[in-house]
Amino acid sequence: MLFSLSHKYIFVANVKSASTSIESTLRTTAEIRIVETRFGKHMSLGQIAQRFDWALKYTRAEELFVFGVVREPVDLLLSLYNAHTGESLRNKPNPTTGMSFDDFLDVWLADNFQGKPQSRRFRDRSGLLRMTHLIDYDKLNEEFDKICERLGLGERPLKHLNISSDTLRRSDLTAAQIARVEEMYAQDYELLRNRPRAF
């Protein structure tokens, strides 16, 4: 999560959707930086509005460019599954090593905030803040460059960090598993089709 008073933007960090890359690339442009999950890196827009309402005394909400990244749900879940098979996570709670994808959908997602629909992350129930632009993960580099230009940040090549392995791939999933994800995350597919766009 990044909040820049000087450049008037908020970056809402989604899980497994280039948040580490964007935060690393833009961190020097934001006065407020929360880049560790345990401290609130993945706060929703509503949580940001509540926690940093004091900052709105220094800049009007309607002046803020609020952006994030939305990712196709099957790809996001595969990245999440693969990230939790890594060596660094095997001794932490909820590893996915050896877990079937069906068990991942049934058990792991039910007990982990990272598996909640993306659409919830980009909603502010208080009405103070609204998303200005949601980057389509598949168009990440192109749209990130446009946002940097729009914010007057100059050319900032996006770093590519915290990339998950490809232990489990889309081609490993059955048609039924993909259809199940599409049903479970119907709101996210709707969000991806009708994402807020500034350009």
Sequence and secondary structure as in RCSB ss.txt:
>XXXX:A:sequence
MLFSLSHKYIFVANVKSASTSIESTLRTTAEIRIVETRFGKHMSLGQIAQRFDWALKYTRAEELFVFGVVREPVD
LLLSLYNAHTGESLRNKPNPTTGMSFDDFLDVWLADNFQGKPQSRRFRDRSGLLRMTHLIDYDKLNEEFDKICER
LGLGERPLKHLNISSDTLRRSDLTAAQIARVEEMYAQDYELLRNRPRAF
>XXXX:A:secstr
 EEETTTTEEEE  TTSSHHHHHHHHGGG SEE  SGGGTTT  HHHHHHHTGGGGGTS GGG EEEEEE  HHH
HHHHHHHHTTSGGGTTSSS  TT  HHHIIIIIGGG GGGS HHHHT  TTSS   SEEEEGGGHHHHHHHHHHH
TT         S    SS GGGS HHHHHHHHHHTHHHHHHHHT     
